[in-house]
């Protein structure tokens, strides 16, 4: 079967795009034609066929088992194509749920990994016990995939298996592998109110030796602080913990902390003291462009809290790095009426040497048109 439809690659790919354009009007025979292409001798054809099938929704319900079979293909790229197609098809995939659940016990770790990823993209509680079982998998990558799957399911996870699941994920905060610790940290933050009890353990990961784990802890604390809404003690605690990471030695962690501060809900931001704003302002002088860019973007999300610090943001329009200048443009645009007096500074960047900055200015001036 592997050699079937081994005709001219370009002609076949063109045919696949024709079939994709049919969408709701595609016939049964044309779907069968697509399914046959999954066994074409050319990898690009097989990949494209899987991609097209993933866009057809309920029309291909009866053929989901054939798509799922790609998860066991020896070609890793076809694994990715199958995961993407099945994830896009969503709850329709549940028609072949037993087949995918069986793959969680496959001898190949890559297959178990992919099956967990697909299940994590389906909103449902009926297969959570099987994913939880993978937390004890012998392969660290599968453990990490299981944790991420549970994190994607979020509150559905804790509704189905309340404290037990959160506790089992929390136990992985001390895993030997940093990718597992990172996944566990992020996943806990995504579980909502039931994970508040684990804030101290998550905060402890801010001192982890691996920067990816520290960054995940920042994001998790941001989620939990935002979820807490008007709970002043939790909001203030998470805010303090995140702000402390603005001094982290790794620039990616500092940038993550800044982004997280900007994404806190309004109910949390009311607890933000002026000293935190000043610390964010100080990051505009960071030696790393990524941090400076994140800092100015965060300031652009704080509204009235930073109205007295707009001149510092305006100075970023002259930063040596074009990404920082573009971020400054977007950030100022987010402040609306507060930047009316600084519109000439924005117009001046229409002559910027970077197309990215010029484009940002055009869009921003259009957005601020009511203040011109």
C-alpha positions in Angstrom: 0.0 0.0 0.0 2.9 2.4 0.7 3.6 2.8 -3.0 0.1 3.7 -4.1 -0.6 7.0 -5.8 3.1 7.5 -6.4 2.5 9.8 -9.3 3.9 13.2 -9.8 4.2 14.9 -6.5 3.2 18.4 -7.7 0.1 17.1 -9.4 -1.0 15.2 -6.3 -0.4 18.2 -4.0 -2.4 20.3 -6.4 -5.2 17.8 -6.3 -5.1 17.8 -2.5 -5.6 21.6 -2.5 -8.5 21.2 -4.8 -10.1 18.7 -2.4 -9.4 21.1 0.5 -11.3 23.9 -1.2 -14.5 21.7 -1.4 -15.0 21.8 2.4 -18.7 21.1 3.1 -19.4 19.9 -0.5 -16.9 17.1 -0.5 -18.2 13.8 -1.5 -17.7 10.3 0.0 -15.6 9.2 -2.9 -13.4 12.3 -2.6 -12.9 11.6 1.1 -11.8 8.1 0.2 -9.4 9.6 -2.2 -7.9 11.7 0.6 -7.7 8.7 2.9 -5.8 6.8 0.2 -3.3 9.7 0.0 -2.3 8.9 3.6 -0.4 6.0 2.2 1.3 7.8 -0.7 5.0 7.1 -1.2 5.8 10.8 -0.9 6.0 12.2 2.7 4.8 15.7 1.6 1.7 14.2 0.1 0.9 12.2 3.3 1.5 15.3 5.5 -0.8 17.4 3.3 -3.5 14.8 3.2 -3.5 14.6 7.0 -3.7 18.4 7.1 -6.6 18.6 4.7 -8.5 15.9 6.6 -8.0 17.9 9.8 -10.0 20.8 8.3 -13.0 18.8 7.2 -14.7 18.4 10.6 -17.6 16.0 11.1 -17.5 15.0 7.4 -14.5 12.7 8.1 -15.9 11.2 11.4 -16.0 7.7 10.0 -12.3 7.9 8.9 -10.8 9.2 12.1 -9.3 5.7 12.9 -7.2 5.9 9.8 -5.9 9.3 10.8 -5.2 8.1 14.3 -3.1 5.3 12.8 -0.6 7.9 11.7 0.3 8.3 15.4 2.2 5.0 15.1 3.9 5.8 11.8 7.7 5.5 11.9 8.0 9.0 10.5 8.0 11.6 13.3 6.7 14.3 11.0 3.6 12.3 10.3 3.1 12.0 14.1 3.0 15.8 14.2 0.6 16.0 11.3 -1.7 13.5 12.9 -1.6 15.3 16.3 -2.5 18.6 14.6 -5.3 17.0 12.5 -6.9 15.1 15.4 -6.6 18.1 17.7 -8.3 20.3 15.1 -11.1 17.8 14.7 -11.8 18.2 18.4 -14.6 16.3 20.0 -15.4 14.5 16.8 -12.3 12.4 17.6 -14.1 10.9 20.5 -15.7 8.4 18.1 -12.4 6.6 18.2 -11.4 7.3 21.8 -10.7 3.7 22.7 -8.2 3.5 19.9 -6.3 6.5 21.1 -6.5 5.5 24.8 -4.9 2.2 23.8 -2.0 4.1 22.4 -1.2 5.4 25.9 0.2 1.9 26.6 2.2 1.7 23.3 5.8 0.5 23.7 7.1 3.5 21.8 7.3 6.6 24.1 6.7 8.9 21.1 3.3 7.2 20.5 2.4 7.5 24.2 3.5 11.2 24.1 1.4 12.0 21.0 -1.7 10.2 22.3 -1.4 12.2 25.6 -1.1 15.5 23.6 -4.2 14.7 21.4 -6.2 13.9 24.5 -5.1 17.1 26.2 -6.6 19.0 23.3 -10.0 17.4 23.7 -12.2 18.9 26.4 -13.5 16.0 28.4 -13.1 14.2 31.7 -13.7 10.6 30.7 -10.1 9.8 29.9 -8.4 11.7 32.7 -7.6 8.6 34.8 -5.6 7.2 31.9 -3.6 10.4 31.6 -3.0 10.5 35.3 -1.5 7.1 35.1 1.1 8.4 32.8 2.5 10.6 35.6 4.3 7.5 36.6 5.6 6.7 33.1 9.2 5.5 32.8 10.0 8.2 30.2 10.3 11.8 31.4 9.0 13.1 28.1 5.8 11.2 28.5 5.4 12.3 32.1 5.8 15.9 30.9 3.2 15.4 28.1 0.7 13.9 30.6 1.2 16.9 33.0 0.7 19.3 30.1 -2.4 17.5 29.0 -3.9 17.8 32.5 -3.0 21.4 32.6 -4.7 22.1 29.2 -7.9 20.4 30.6 -7.7 22.9 33.5 -10.6 23.0 35.8 -12.2 20.0 34.1 -9.4 18.0 35.6 -10.0 19.0 39.2 -13.8 18.7 38.8 -13.4 15.1 37.8 -10.6 14.0 40.2 -10.3 17.0 42.6 -7.5 16.9 45.1 -5.9 13.7 44.0 -4.9 15.0 40.5 -3.6 18.3 41.9 -1.6 16.4 44.5 -0.1 14.0 41.9 0.9 16.9 39.7 2.4 18.8 42.7 4.5 15.7 43.4 6.2 16.2 40.1 7.4 19.7 41.1 10.5 17.9 42.4 11.1 15.6 39.4 14.7 15.1 38.4 14.0 16.4 34.9 13.5 20.1 34.5 11.0 19.8 31.6 8.7 17.7 33.9 9.1 20.3 36.8 8.3 23.0 34.3 5.2 21.3 33.0 4.0 20.5 36.5 4.5 24.1 37.6 2.6 25.5 34.6 -0.2 22.9 34.9 -0.9 23.6 38.6 -1.3 27.3 37.8 -3.9 26.3 35.2 -6.1 24.3 37.6 -7.6 27.4 39.3 -8.9 27.7 42.8 -8.1 24.1 43.9 -4.4 24.8 43.2 -4.1 27.7 45.6 -3.0 25.3 48.3 0.1 24.7 46.3 1.2 28.3 45.9 4.1 27.9 48.4 5.4 24.9 46.4 5.1 26.8 43.1 6.8 29.8 44.6 9.6 27.5 45.7 10.3 26.8 42.1 11.3 30.5 41.6 14.6 29.4 43.0 14.9 26.4 40.7 18.3 26.0 39.0 16.6 25.8 35.6 15.3 29.1 34.1 12.5 27.4 32.2 11.1 26.1 35.5 11.5 29.6 37.1 9.6 31.1 34.2 6.9 28.5 34.5 6.5 29.3 38.1 6.1 33.0 37.3 3.3 32.2 34.8 1.6 29.9 37.2 1.6 32.4 40.0 0.2 35.0 37.6 -2.7 32.6 36.7 -3.4 31.9 40.4 -3.2 35.6 41.3 -5.6 36.5 38.6 -8.0 33.8 39.6 -8.0 35.0 43.1 -9.6 38.2 41.9 -10.5 40.3 45.0 -8.7 38.0 47.5 -6.2 40.7 48.6 -3.8 38.5 50.5 -3.3 36.1 47.6 -3.2 38.9 45.0 -0.5 40.7 47.0 1.5 37.6 47.7 1.7 36.5 44.1 2.4 40.0 42.9 5.3 40.3 45.3 6.7 36.9 44.2 6.4 37.8 40.5 8.0 41.2 41.0 11.0 39.6 42.8 11.8 37.8 39.5 12.5 41.2 37.8 16.0 40.7 39.3 16.4 37.1 38.0 19.8 36.5 36.4 18.2 35.0 33.3 16.7 37.6 30.8 13.9 35.2 29.7 12.7 34.9 33.3 12.8 38.7 33.7 10.9 39.1 30.5 8.3 36.5 31.6 7.8 38.3 34.9 7.2 41.6 33.1 4.7 40.0 30.7 2.9 38.3 33.5 2.6 41.6 35.5 1.0 43.2 32.4 -1.5 40.4 32.0 -2.8 40.4 35.6 -6.5 41.2 35.8 -7.7 44.6 36.8 -8.8 43.2 40.1 -5.2 42.2 40.9 -3.6 45.4 39.5 -5.4 47.5 42.1 -3.0 46.0 44.6 0.0 47.0 42.6 2.0 49.6 44.7 3.9 52.4 43.1 7.2 50.7 43.9 6.4 47.9 41.5 5.7 50.4 38.8 9.1 51.9 39.4 10.7 48.5 39.2 9.1 48.0 35.8 10.3 51.4 34.7 13.9 50.4 35.8 13.7 47.5 33.4 13.6 49.9 30.5 17.3 50.2 31.1 18.0 46.5 31.1 20.9 45.4 28.9 18.8 42.8 27.1 16.4 44.0 24.4 13.9 41.3 25.2 13.6 42.6 28.7 13.3 46.3 27.6 10.7 45.3 25.0 8.7 43.4 27.6 9.0 46.2 30.1 7.6 48.9 27.8 4.8 46.6 26.6 3.8 45.9 30.2 3.7 49.6 31.0 1.4 50.1 28.1 -1.1 47.7 29.8 -1.2 49.6 33.1 -3.2 52.6 32.1 -3.6 55.3 34.7 -1.1 53.6 37.0 1.8 54.9 34.8 0.5 58.2 33.5 3.3 60.0 35.2 6.0 57.7 33.6 5.0 58.2 29.9 8.2 60.2 29.2 10.3 57.2 30.0 8.3 55.1 27.6 8.6 57.7 24.9 12.4 57.5 25.3 12.2 53.9 24.2 11.1 55.2 20.7 14.8 55.9 20.3 16.1 52.6 21.5 18.9 51.0 19.5 16.9 47.9 19.0 14.0 48.0 16.5 12.0 45.5 18.3 12.1 47.7 21.4 11.1 50.7 19.4 8.2 48.8 17.9 7.1 47.6 21.3 7.2 51.2 22.6 5.0 52.3 19.7 2.4 49.6 20.5 2.5 50.3 24.2 1.9 54.0 23.8 -0.9 53.3 21.5 -2.6 51.2 24.2 -2.6 54.2 26.5 -5.1 56.1 24.3 -5.9 59.7 25.5 -3.0 59.6 27.9 -0.5 60.0 25.1 -2.2 62.8 23.2 0.7 65.2 24.0 3.2 62.7 22.6 1.7 62.1 19.2 4.5 64.2 17.5 7.1 61.7 18.9 5.1 58.9 17.3 4.8 60.6 14.0 8.6 61.2 14.0 9.1 57.4 13.9 7.4 57.3 10.5 10.9 57.9 9.2 12.4 55.0 11.2 14.9 52.8 9.3 13.0 49.7 10.4 9.8 48.7 8.4 8.6 47.0 11.6 8.6 50.3 13.5 7.1 52.3 10.6 4.3 49.7 10.2 3.6 49.8 14.0 3.4 53.6 13.9 0.9 53.7 11.0 -1.3 51.2 12.8 -1.0 53.0 16.1 -1.7 56.5 14.6 -4.8 55.0 13.0 -5.9 53.6 16.4 -5.3 57.0 18.0 -7.1 58.9 15.3 -9.6 60.4 17.6 -6.9 62.2 19.5 -5.2 63.8 16.3 
